[in-house]
Amino acid sequence: MLHSVVLTPELEHQIIAFVEQWSVNNPRFNVKIARAHISRDDNSQPKSNGLGIFEVCLDMPGWENIRNTSVIVNKDGNFTIDESHSGDYGCAICLYGNKRSFTI
């Protein structure tokens, strides 16, 4: 069940660490390292529905594009990945996928 969640610096750090670890442990990606950031709009606001779902950009070496995915912050404080709206469009922070952490 969704609930109101405010993105604090601590929560942002936890989400990023979770997504990076998830990608490294996901055999589909086959990567040893990843860098993530909370997706933000042109006004630097986090892309979120305000109800505990945050969009994240994930940059992995060897992948052609930055991958977008969503993280659900559950009421118990745990995180769940929601790939139903994943894509490769980036956000304002990574210049819509054009500013990479890794050289491909």
C-alpha positions in Angstrom: 0.0 0.0 0.0 1.4 3.4 -1.0 1.9 6.2 1.6 3.3 9.7 1.7 7.1 9.7 1.8 9.4 12.7 2.0 12.8 12.3 0.3 15.4 13.2 3.0 19.1 13.1 2.3 19.4 9.9 4.4 16.5 8.2 2.4 18.1 9.3 -0.9 21.4 7.7 0.1 19.6 4.5 1.2 17.7 4.3 -2.1 20.8 4.9 -4.2 22.8 2.2 -2.3 19.9 -0.2 -2.7 19.6 0.3 -6.4 23.3 0.0 -7.0 23.5 -3.2 -5.0 20.4 -4.6 -6.8 21.9 -4.0 -10.2 25.2 -5.7 -9.2 23.4 -8.7 -7.9 21.1 -8.9 -10.9 22.4 -11.5 -13.3 20.5 -9.9 -16.2 22.9 -6.9 -16.0 26.1 -8.8 -15.4 28.0 -5.8 -14.0 30.4 -5.4 -11.1 29.7 -1.7 -10.4 26.9 0.8 -11.0 26.2 4.4 -10.1 22.7 5.6 -9.4 21.0 8.9 -8.7 17.4 10.0 -8.0 15.9 11.2 -11.2 15.1 14.9 -11.1 13.2 17.3 -13.4 14.5 20.6 -14.9 13.7 22.3 -11.5 15.8 19.8 -9.6 12.8 18.2 -8.0 12.8 14.5 -7.5 10.7 12.5 -9.8 8.2 10.9 -7.4 4.5 10.3 -7.1 4.7 11.6 -3.5 3.4 8.2 -2.4 6.6 6.3 -1.9 7.7 5.7 -5.5 10.9 7.4 -6.7 12.4 7.2 -10.1 16.1 6.4 -10.3 18.7 6.6 -13.1 21.2 3.8 -13.1 24.5 4.0 -15.0 26.3 0.7 -15.5 29.6 0.2 -17.4 29.0 -1.7 -20.7 25.4 -0.6 -21.0 24.6 1.6 -23.9 22.1 3.8 -22.1 21.3 5.0 -18.6 18.5 2.8 -17.3 15.5 4.3 -15.4 13.7 2.2 -12.9 11.4 2.9 -9.9 12.0 2.2 -6.2 9.0 1.7 -3.9 9.6 2.7 -0.3 7.4 0.3 1.6 5.6 1.3 4.9 8.0 -1.0 6.8 11.0 0.9 5.4 12.1 -1.8 3.0 12.5 -1.1 -0.8 11.1 -2.9 -3.8 12.1 -2.4 -7.5 9.3 -1.7 -9.9 10.4 -2.2 -13.5 7.0 -1.7 -15.0 7.9 1.8 -16.2 11.6 1.3 -16.8 13.3 2.9 -19.8 16.5 4.6 -21.0 15.6 8.3 -21.0 17.6 9.6 -18.0 16.7 12.9 -16.3 17.9 16.5 -16.0 20.8 15.6 -13.7 22.4 13.2 -16.3 21.4 15.4 -19.2 18.7 12.9 -20.2 21.2 10.1 -20.4 24.1 12.0 -22.1 26.2 12.6 -19.0 27.7 9.2 -18.0 29.5 8.1 -14.9 31.4 5.4 -17.0 32.9 5.4 -20.4 31.3 2.7 -22.6 
